[in-house]
Amino acid sequence: MPRLKGKYKGKTGKIDIIEDILGTEALKGTYEARKRVAKINALEEKQKQAETQKRIEVIKKQREKLLRGKFLDDRKVAEINRKIDFILPFVLEFNAYYYLQRINKEEPEISKTIIKYLFPPSDMGLLDGYVEAIQKRGRGPKNKVTYDTIDRIYRKIKGMGERLGRKVA
């Protein structure tokens, strides 16, 4: 707060000159005006704090909504993975299924990519139909995915190229 210098005039509290400590600024005003300005500044500060608090609450709600949606997405992914795990033994030949299991243990990311080749995202809506058909029939399709197909997809993903004189598609 600046140090006041000047003449005090009566009951109104009016000061002719207000100077800061160094005596460089010269201001004119009253004590009442300074009090009014201080109140206005305090109100503005409270409004800023209230707005900041509202923004924080909005951000918290958005984060909660995002986390809730992510949790639901995780549930959906887990359910889809469970269905795919149920379908795979019926769709793959015996050797192909165990080859895919071995790949899954050694290189899980490549295994996920192979499964995406077998069940593209456009077919995810059909998984319920596949599960239902397998449960009704008690078996999978007649034409199953072979070991060679899984190996071809694996080599394509790894960028290995040829095997046994054949070109990878």
FENJOUR-V860350 format. One record per backbone hydrogen bond with DSSP energy under -1.0 kcal/mol. NH is the residue of the N-H (numbers start at 1). CO is the residue of the C=O. Records with the same first field share a line. If there is no record, write none. Layout:
NH->CO / CO
This chain:
9->14
15->29
16->7
18->27
23->20
27->18
29->15
31->13
34->30
35->31
36->32
37->33
38->34
39->35
40->36
41->37
42->38
43->39
44->40
45->41
46->42
47->43
48->44
49->45
50->46
51->47
52->48
53->49
54->50
55->51
56->52
57->53
58->54
59->55
60->56
61->57
62->58
63->59
64->60
65->61
66->62
67->63
68->64
69->65
70->66
71->67
72->68
73->69
74->70
75->71
76->72
77->73
78->74
79->75
80->76
81->77
82->78
83->79
84->80
85->81
86->82
87->83
88->84
90->87
91->87
92->88
93->145
97->93
98->94
99->95
100->96
101->97
102->98
103->99
104->100
105->101
106->102
107->103
111->107
112->108
113->109
114->110
115->111
116->112
117->113
118->114
119->115
123->120
124->121
126->123
130->126
131->127
132->128
133->129
134->130
135->131
136->132
137->133
138->134
145->91
150->146
151->147
152->148
153->149
154->150
155->151
156->152
157->153
158->154
159->155
160->155
163->166
166->163
